[in-house]
Amino acid sequence: MTAERLNPPELSPPTGFSHAVVATGTRLVFLAGQTALDTDGKVVGDSLPEQFEKALTNLLTALRAAGATPADLARVTVYATDIEEYRAHARELGAVWRRLAGRDYPAMAVVEVVRLWDGQALVELDGFAVLP
């Protein structure tokens, strides 16, 4: 995939995301929502940062199974059950993202939700990637 990340100067400077990603490729990978589930189907981690790291790891595992890398991500949506807690941990969550996925940021959104499918889950990530 070729990805052109666009961050127009007329918009506020992006922090941990790109305003737009123009992705050129021939295959799309749609990634289901991932929470902090372990291989036994149990939510792990008591804190938002712990659950975010596991959910992102799960998303990247599915991505790699499709033959893609984090740089191929065009779009990610984060669903959080407490947006204020998410904002309070934003710096730490950003560090987790950079350590696991690098600095080729996709277009992203964070959405507050009442609850997630897995009742103990604090965060869920989904997205799509474009492959060559």
URRADA-V319740 format. One record per residue. RES is the residue in one small letter. OMEGA is omega in radians with two decimals (999 if undefined). D_FIRST is the distance of its C-alpha to the first C-alpha in Angstrom with 2 decimals. Layout:
res omega d_first
RES OMEGA D_FIRST
RES OMEGA D_FIRST
This chain:
res omega d_first
m 2.90 0.00
t -3.13 3.71
a 3.06 6.26
e 3.14 9.81
r -3.05 12.37
l 3.11 15.61
n -3.05 18.98
p -3.14 21.71
p 3.12 24.98
e 3.12 26.89
l 3.11 25.63
s -3.13 26.75
p 3.14 24.81
p 3.08 22.25
t 3.11 23.14
g 3.07 20.62
f 3.00 18.21
s 3.12 16.45
h 3.13 18.23
a 3.06 15.25
v 3.04 11.48
v -3.06 10.04
a 3.11 6.66
t -3.14 5.64
g -3.08 4.86
t -3.13 7.97
r 3.05 8.80
l 3.06 10.03
v 3.10 11.72
f -3.04 14.81
l 3.11 16.58
a 3.09 20.35
g -3.14 22.40
q 3.03 23.26
t -3.09 26.51
a 3.13 28.27
l 3.00 29.37
d -3.09 30.29
t 3.06 30.40
d 3.13 33.82
g 3.13 32.57
k 3.08 34.32
v 3.13 33.07
v 3.13 33.29
g -3.14 33.85
d -3.07 36.49
s 3.09 34.77
l 3.12 31.78
p 3.12 30.04
e -3.13 30.69
q 3.10 29.41
f -3.14 26.30
e 3.14 25.46
k 3.12 26.02
a 3.10 24.14
l 3.08 21.04
t 3.12 21.52
n 3.11 21.78
l -3.13 18.62
l 3.07 16.67
t 3.10 18.60
a 3.13 17.52
l -3.12 13.82
r 3.09 14.29
a 3.11 16.37
a 3.12 13.49
g -3.10 11.72
a 3.10 9.40
t 3.10 10.14
p 3.12 11.38
a 3.12 8.76
d 3.13 6.45
l 3.09 9.57
a -3.07 9.86
r 3.04 13.58
v 3.02 16.46
t 3.10 20.09
v 3.08 22.92
y -3.10 26.26
a 3.13 29.22
t 3.12 32.85
d -3.06 34.18
i 3.11 32.32
e 3.08 34.98
e 3.11 34.49
y 3.13 30.72
r -3.14 31.47
a -3.13 34.07
h -3.02 31.61
a -3.12 28.66
r 3.13 28.87
e 3.13 29.05
l 3.08 26.20
g 3.11 24.02
a 3.08 25.03
v 3.14 24.11
w -3.10 20.60
r -3.14 20.14
r -3.06 21.70
l -3.00 19.61
a 3.11 16.19
g -3.06 16.32
r 3.05 16.20
d -2.99 12.65
y 3.01 14.22
p 2.91 12.93
a -3.04 15.24
m 2.99 18.22
a 3.02 21.70
v -3.07 24.71
v 3.06 27.22
e 3.13 30.71
v -3.14 31.94
v 3.08 35.43
r 3.13 34.44
l -3.12 31.75
w 3.07 32.10
d -2.98 33.01
g -3.13 36.09
q -3.08 35.91
a 3.10 32.27
l -3.05 31.87
v 3.07 28.12
e 3.13 25.30
l 2.97 21.53
d 3.14 19.16
g 3.02 15.74
f -3.13 12.56
a 3.08 8.96
v -3.14 6.02
l 3.12 4.72
p 999 4.21
